[in-house]
């Protein structure tokens, strides 16, 4: 399935090219791609959202969906 393949490819893309993001996992639930990541520099998630958008556009053509930041959790 295209969504499952995109999730694997996006996870690998972040692992290889976005070293500032840690423990990145992209998953597909049959309808939605979800990205979970840890970092210590982007408290509002804006950079990660932008990077995710760019990566989705590279792996899914045409990309006509929306990206929404669901939550941010601060870990002490």
C-alpha positions as CSV (number, residue, x, y, z in Angstrom):
1,X,0.0,0.0,0.0
2,X,1.3,3.5,-0.9
3,X,0.7,4.9,2.6
4,X,2.6,2.2,4.4
5,X,5.5,2.5,1.9
6,X,5.5,6.3,2.3
7,X,5.6,5.9,6.1
8,X,8.6,3.6,5.9
9,X,10.4,5.9,3.4
10,X,9.7,9.0,5.5
11,X,11.0,7.3,8.6
12,X,14.2,6.4,6.8
13,X,14.5,9.9,5.3
14,X,14.4,11.4,8.7
15,X,16.9,8.8,10.1
16,X,19.4,9.5,7.3
17,X,19.1,13.2,6.7
18,X,17.6,14.9,9.8
19,X,20.1,14.0,12.5
20,X,18.7,16.7,14.8
21,X,15.4,14.7,15.1
22,X,15.6,11.7,17.3
23,X,13.5,8.5,17.6
24,X,11.5,9.4,14.5
25,X,8.7,7.1,13.5
26,X,6.2,7.8,10.7
27,X,3.2,5.5,10.6
28,X,0.1,5.0,8.4
29,X,-3.2,4.0,9.9
30,X,-5.0,3.5,6.6
31,X,-6.0,7.1,6.3
32,X,-3.4,9.4,8.0
33,X,0.4,9.6,8.1
34,X,1.6,10.4,11.6
35,X,5.1,11.5,12.5
36,X,6.5,11.3,16.1
37,X,9.9,12.7,16.9
38,X,12.0,14.0,19.7
39,X,14.2,17.1,19.5
40,X,15.7,19.7,21.9
41,X,15.5,22.8,19.7
42,X,12.0,23.2,18.3
43,X,9.6,23.7,21.2
44,X,6.7,24.7,19.0
45,X,7.2,22.0,16.4
46,X,7.3,24.5,13.6
47,X,10.5,23.3,12.0
48,X,9.5,19.6,12.3
49,X,6.1,20.4,10.7
50,X,7.9,22.1,7.8
51,X,10.4,19.2,7.4
52,X,7.5,16.7,7.5
53,X,5.6,18.7,4.8
54,X,8.7,18.8,2.5
55,X,9.3,15.1,3.0
56,X,5.6,14.1,2.3
57,X,5.7,16.2,-0.9
58,X,8.8,14.3,-2.0
59,X,7.3,10.9,-1.4
60,X,3.6,11.4,-2.2
61,X,2.7,13.1,-5.5
62,X,0.4,14.8,-5.7
63,X,0.1,15.7,-2.0
64,X,-3.3,17.3,-1.5
65,X,-3.8,16.8,2.2
66,X,-3.4,19.0,5.3
67,X,-0.7,18.9,7.9
68,X,-1.8,19.5,11.5
69,X,0.3,19.6,14.6
70,X,-1.5,17.4,17.0
71,X,0.5,17.8,20.2
72,X,3.8,18.8,21.8
73,X,5.0,17.2,24.9
74,X,7.8,18.6,27.0
75,X,10.0,16.0,28.6
76,X,12.0,17.1,31.6
